[in-house]
Amino acid sequence: MDKELPVPTCFDTPGTATKRLVEMFVEMGQAKRTRIGPPPAERAVFRKLHGVVHGRFVRHPDIPEELCVGLFAHERLDAWMRFSSDTAPNAPDLGSTLGIGIKLFGVPGENALGEAGNTADLIMQNAARFFVNDAQEMVEFTYAGVVQRDYDAYLASHPETNAVLNAMTAPRGSVLTTTYWAILPFRMGDEIVKYRLVPETAPEDVPDDAPDYLATDMVNRLSERGYQFVLEIQRRTNPETMPLDKAMVEWPEDESPFIPVATLQIPRQRVEARGQADYGQGLSFNIWRVPPANAPSEASSIAVVRRDVYAAGARLRHTANGQPLQDPGEPRPVLPEPFAKDDCIVQAVIYPAIGIARVGSSDEYFYGPEVIDPRPLPPGSYRDKDMKLKRQAARFRIYGCNARGDIVRELTGGEGGAEIEWKVELANTKAAWFGFQLALDIPEANYAPPTTLRNPGVADRSRLAIRPEAQTLRGAGASARFEGRFMDIEVALGEAMTDEAGRLTVLGGKGISQSYDGSAAITFANNEGWYDDVSDGPVTARVVLDDMEIQVVPSWVVVAPPNYGPQRKSVRTMWDLMRDVAIKAKMLAAPKRPSFTREILPIFERMEGLQWVNAGFAGGFGWEGAFDLTSPEALSRLSSTSPAFREQRRVIYNNFRNFQTDSYSPVPWPWLYGDAMNIPPADTPRQNAVLSDCQMAMLDCWAQGNFDNDYDAGHKPPGSIDEVPLAQQGDMLTQAALEFCLADAFHPGCEMTWPVRSASMYMAPFRFLHAPKGWVEPLQSEVLTTDSVTIPNGPLYGQLPGGITRWMAVPWQTDTSSCRSGYTPSYDPYVPSFWPARVPNEVLTKENYDIVMDKSRPLSERKKAFANREAWIEPLGADGYTHQINNMIQHFDFLGVVEVREGPGDPEFPAFIEVEDYAKLITPEEEHYTVRGELAGMAPRETRPTTTQRRGVRSATEVDVSSIDLVNRFPRGLPPQR
């Protein structure tokens, strides 16, 4: 409209202001939104919530006695506060009017609304004066917007209203540093006053373009410390300059300054605590819900109409939401009632839920990680005196738990009358299972070669499965061996023993792999006639406590290939993946607000840590790399919730691969291959890996600034399980075991593979479901399809011994030696990569480390040596792919373990450096692979390089693996997956 039109006289008659405002605010606006919008029903005004908090209202001891009336007659009152904006919930914060509703508890008696209750309400907003003077002007203003839908015309002819609104709609910084006014006059005994709420923390009034920055800021601030406001009153000392029914007029402070009367204390708290926002949304506020001694002045027509407008809006909202209409008599408890201490042990639980042992060529062993940040073992700890690789042992403990599952104490054979009888079963059923082609839970599996039985020519399938008898260990110092047969070959899968406390140790095999007919290995995953000695199976126990047998929650053990990078973790670990599965299956709650230290920083540290096993990650995230995410300077910014660093956080978040936007590109992070990797790169989003949905959601929260800034540069995490509080030890053991397992790429994988993504595999988070006693698995056809694998009670449900590792490559050495990096060297010779955390690609050799440590050498030479990473697979030789995988089978302990060593101490290098401990080149005499005649392109044996010649003459990385079946998964082509 070009001009403001008058309000019809039939609508704007004297004495109808309340009726008309209820009609426009509640019946036309709020009711319509309630009818057409999704539940819950919203308020009529101040609909956008920023946060709900609890606190305390404390009267100052020095206020005049005549003012100690009504709610001010109480020294201390519990309070709940709702901070909001007068705008739509999805509207941006910037440019909105801020408000606070305060509900005080402990004010008994009949209030000015005529209710009998126990509460008092204060309602304020971030403006010293209202935008209209009285109720009639409020009707005219609201009529222009709600009925005529033309606020602009009204404001054009009412410039003062326009100026007030502009001043009201400019919040900055924080709701906790904003000044609020009650605007209207209120009684205070025999006096009339106005209220003002002044923050004790100075504001930082910087505009912010994030749509919900006020809620994020509020959560961040109160997660770190408490805040306070001072409630001030301004006495009405001059009726001429302090009118009661002109809400646009500020009472002059030079005639009556504000004086402090109370403090509103808001302690440090979790604003996002479950139920807190819902509680605040269910509260109703009314300026008349106060003792009569504090009632609004009836001379204020706006105050009078607010009484019924607020009440009508609350009735509509509460009725629509099925909420009680009456005000609560008691405040919501600040913290949930703590559970009573319960030391009654009703069950025993074995931890870790999944233990990880690893094969090695030595009789000796070391224990696998039992905390998520274990201290590195001293150099030389991973080999015996003959340089054979030690095995990694999995250690299991039993904890006595109460009915809630809380750990009460560890149960050991020598303490508290506990009698423990362990039962362990290991099996290797790889050769009797189906071959690996591609993960069967992704759409690309339909275009890969069919998944068929291994060794189909062997009619008696039982001869292909290595199934030793289950072993029982009673008491301390017991031991047992797991010995079975593959065809006519005796196979030892490992051993188990108990220590003096009755804890269980499980060891795997010696890394022995061979074929029953003497044939050579020729492929990465499905070598017919072959077996290896990895395994898996259930770990159970019988526990008698105080002469009574109690229930035992069982565990599982997986015996996997060696860990050649013992301090390294992949960017997405097996624990991350299984956590994501549990969240999606509603077995675990999704984190609402990540911890920087526990959930964001580890992602950055893992990428930085891969510098010791991959040259690409070294250049990108390593020491003085292109992307600095872990230096003290970077962490001071990235751990801060400040909006000043929001765009830095967002840029980093956007660099992580998102399947919806950039999954096909090798450029986004992490630089790791995915489940459907192919050379040349396939037209599939799973060519490259992505973080779990849970990890990405937490990174998204971090990018927005919604995270716990709990980073402490001086914090030292527990280095052993004994340093972990008892109640947390079980979960720590499980997380530590699984964080050092890979979850990308399942091609097929290192320790476990794609079936672990199925929720039906679990009885509880991270705990495999055991097949029932006596269960006979349904027979499968000769071809395993994506449909047949998911049949009820099929292979993705309760597990039998050997059920986890059967999906893996046979033997494991052929897969490990095939998974490398930079298969498309025209893009980058080092990234993306397969599994560098467990199977290194490029490493710092001892020779180069010695140069780095020699301070007598020129700094430029030392830096060059530090940057020079050599191929980890060099010991396998350069005679061809088939030679390499067979060399790996026979001499997997010739390859280096990357160990932690001290740096030189000068600032040009890291404090700690990870170095390959040992690398023995395989001589022609040590090669067990033979063929009739010479391989195509191979020089006669007598002219091939000797051991001392191989390094530097021809690298193992020069062997062309771009055509092996590992990276050629789609012989029939692949339709576009976009």
PyMOL commands that set and color helices and strands:
alter all, ss='L'
color gray80, all
select helices_A, chain A and resi 17-36+65-67+70-73+135-147+151-157+159-168+175-177+213-224+276-282+292-294+301-321+430-432+443-447+461-464+574-584+596-612+615-621+632-638+643-654+685-687+693-704+721-723+726-739+754-757+759-761+788-790+805-807+812-816+846-853+859-867+874-876+881-894+924-926+941-943+947-953+956-958+965-967
alter helices_A, ss='H'
color red, helices_A
select strands_A, chain A and resi 48-59+76-85+98-110+116-125+180-181+186-188+191-199+227-235+259-266+347-351+354-358+365-367+391-401+407-411+418-424+451-452+471-474+479-486+489-498+504-507+514-515+530-531+535-545+548-553+555-560+762-764+767-768+783-784+842-843+870-871+898-902+912-916
alter strands_A, ss='S'
color yellow, strands_A
deselect
rebuild
show_as cartoon
